[in-house]
C-alpha cells in the first residue's frame, strides 16, 4: 500500500482557538501543506507551477470533525485523490487528520481546478503532468474522467 501521509507535526499555540483546541482554519492550513508536500514528493514543485504560470484553486472545502485536537498534540495528515477529470483538469482530494494515537480527528474534502495566473481563467495542466498525478494515492472510490 502506498504511503498517504504527507504532513506530520505538532499543534502550536498560534493554532489554538478560544476553546483551547485546534482552530478550524488550521485544519485547512495543515491540509494545504500536506497537498503541497505530496505534489512536491510526486515531482511537481511550486517552482514548476510558477514556470507554467498555473496555480491550484479550490471551489469547495468541507471539514468534518470527529475528535478534538489540542495544544502540543502531534498530528498526521493523509491525502488521497478521490476524483480526477482529465478533460478539464478538475480534481478532488480527501484528507484525513489523525491524532497521535491514530484516532481520526477530522476529514477534509476539497474540490478544485487549475488557474492560469496570467489570464485568471481556469486552465488544464501540461499533459505530462498527468503521469505525475498518477503516482498520487487514490481513494477506494476514486473516479477518473477521460471522455
Secondary structure as UniProt FT lines:
FT   STRAND          5..10
FT   HELIX           13..15
FT   TURN            18..19
FT   STRAND          21..22
FT   HELIX           24..42
FT   HELIX           46..52
FT   STRAND          54..65
FT   TURN            71..72
FT   STRAND          74..85
FT   TURN            86..88
FT   STRAND          91..99
FT   TURN            100..101
FT   STRAND          104..116
FT   TURN            117..120
FT   STRAND          121..123
FT   TURN            127..128
FT   HELIX           129..133
FT   TURN            134..135
FT   STRAND          138..145
//
